[in-house]
């Protein structure tokens, strides 16, 4: 069985990816891929993973979970989406580490599904825009608990992803920047589902619609209709060109509300994020999607 796990991160595309997948449920079923509704598995997986911190996995746990996921489907691949796979937003940042529970959580998944193929798909986001949100919702945002011995310039996604790969090397990991998602939304959907590049897919421009004006989307879709041969990198260049002219500026702007943070600090954090992306691309076993 192939299990594709969309693990967030929190405050990236929210539930839009799951909605796009569900919009293609019937088509994907013809390709042997099942997209269950989230209510069938989120609570069950969360409870099972939490229980494994206290006791070892039971002999029949794998079959029970798959029965709940597949619901009599004969698919050989299932896609599960839950931003809380790595725990909740309240515990997403502890002592300067993003998602410190991720490595152990995925070790538990390997124990649950030892003979199955597990894949992680995950968006990351600039810490300069993410950390203020996590700070606000943290279960304990005292300096000792939230930051530990680190400061904002020390936070790296590569630290988390490196530990994740070390602890669960059986799991392949695909990552992309949330900032790039509108440009590569169709690529993300196709990579996750495994459908051919020339297979039409609903919702390919769902995310683009949130940052481009209605007039721009109308002209963009008309352009694609008139040029059906355009795909892949060419299409991404076309999207960039239309965004240059029709982007909704307010949708691209993000307000930061963090005490004592300066524009200079945010700029330096963003530069660190860009360097961290390059570092992530060098981690063995991680595939990075980009425009």
Residue pairs with C-beta under 8 A, 6 or more apart in sequence:
1 66
1 76
1 77
1 78
1 113
1 116
1 117
2 76
2 77
2 78
2 116
2 117
2 119
3 77
3 78
3 80
3 113
3 116
3 117
3 118
3 119
4 77
4 78
4 79
4 80
4 119
4 121
4 192
5 80
5 81
5 82
5 85
5 109
5 118
5 119
5 120
5 121
6 17
6 18
6 79
6 80
6 81
6 82
6 121
6 122
6 192
7 82
7 83
7 85
7 86
7 102
7 120
7 121
7 122
8 82
8 83
8 84
8 85
8 86
8 122
8 123
9 83
9 86
9 92
9 98
9 99
9 122
9 123
9 124
9 125
9 130
9 178
10 83
10 89
10 92
10 133
10 134
11 89
11 125
11 130
11 133
11 134
12 83
12 123
12 124
12 125
12 178
12 181
13 123
13 178
13 181
13 207
15 81
16 206
16 207
16 210
17 81
17 188
17 189
18 35
18 38
18 81
19 203
19 206
20 185
20 189
20 202
20 203
20 204
20 206
21 28
21 35
21 79
21 81
21 189
21 192
21 193
22 35
22 37
23 202
23 203
24 35
24 189
24 193
24 201
24 202
24 203
25 35
27 195
27 199
27 201
27 202
28 34
28 35
28 79
28 193
28 195
29 73
29 75
31 193
31 194
31 195
32 75
32 76
32 77
33 75
33 77
33 78
33 79
33 193
33 194
33 195
34 69
34 70
34 73
34 75
34 77
34 78
34 79
35 78
35 79
36 69
36 70
36 71
36 78
36 80
38 81
38 82
40 68
40 69
40 71
41 65
41 68
41 69
41 80
41 82
42 82
42 84
44 65
44 68
45 65
45 80
45 82
45 85
46 82
46 84
48 57
48 61
48 65
48 112
49 105
49 108
49 109
52 108
52 111
52 112
56 111
57 108
57 111
57 112
61 112
62 112
62 113
62 114
62 116
65 112
66 78
69 78
69 80
70 78
77 194
79 192
79 193
85 105
86 92
86 99
86 101
86 102
86 105
87 99
87 101
87 105
89 133
89 134
89 137
89 138
90 137
90 138
90 139
91 101
91 138
91 139
92 98
92 99
92 134
92 138
93 99
93 131
93 134
93 135
93 138
93 146
93 155
94 100
94 145
94 146
94 148
95 144
95 145
95 146
95 147
95 148
95 149
95 150
96 146
96 147
96 148
96 149
96 150
96 154
96 155
97 148
97 159
97 160
98 127
98 155
98 156
98 157
98 159
98 160
99 160
100 160
102 160
102 163
102 164
103 160
103 163
103 164
103 166
103 167
103 168
104 167
106 118
106 120
106 164
106 167
106 168
106 171
107 167
107 168
109 118
109 168
109 171
110 118
110 168
110 170
110 171
118 168
118 170
118 171
118 172
119 171
119 172
119 173
119 174
120 164
120 171
120 172
120 173
120 174
121 174
121 175
121 188
121 191
121 192
122 173
122 174
122 175
123 175
123 176
123 177
123 178
123 181
124 157
124 175
124 176
124 177
124 178
124 277
124 280
125 177
125 178
125 179
126 177
126 179
126 269
126 270
126 273
127 152
127 155
127 157
127 269
127 272
127 273
128 152
128 256
128 266
128 269
128 270
128 273
129 254
129 256
131 152
131 155
131 258
132 256
132 257
132 258
132 261
135 141
135 146
135 258
136 257
138 145
138 146
140 146
152 261
152 265
152 269
153 265
153 268
153 269
153 272
155 269
156 272
156 276
156 279
157 273
157 276
157 280
158 276
158 279
158 280
158 283
161 173
161 175
161 280
161 283
161 286
162 283
164 171
164 173
165 173
165 283
165 284
165 285
165 286
169 285
172 285
172 287
173 285
173 286
173 287
174 191
174 192
174 286
174 287
174 288
174 289
175 280
175 286
175 287
175 288
175 289
176 184
176 188
176 288
176 289
176 290
177 277
177 290
180 289
180 290
180 291
181 188
181 207
182 207
182 208
182 210
182 211
182 239
182 243
183 236
183 239
183 240
183 291
184 236
184 289
184 290
184 291
185 203
185 204
185 205
185 206
185 207
185 208
186 201
186 204
186 205
186 235
187 232
187 289
188 289
189 201
189 203
189 204
190 196
190 197
190 199
190 201
191 289
193 201
195 201
197 231
197 232
198 231
205 217
205 220
205 221
208 217
208 220
208 239
209 217
210 248
210 251
211 243
211 247
211 248
211 251
211 252
212 220
212 242
212 243
212 246
212 247
212 248
213 246
213 247
213 248
215 246
216 242
216 243
216 245
216 246
216 247
217 246
219 242
219 246
220 238
220 239
220 242
220 246
223 238
223 242
224 230
224 235
224 238
230 238
233 291
236 291
240 291
256 266
277 288
280 286
280 288
281 288
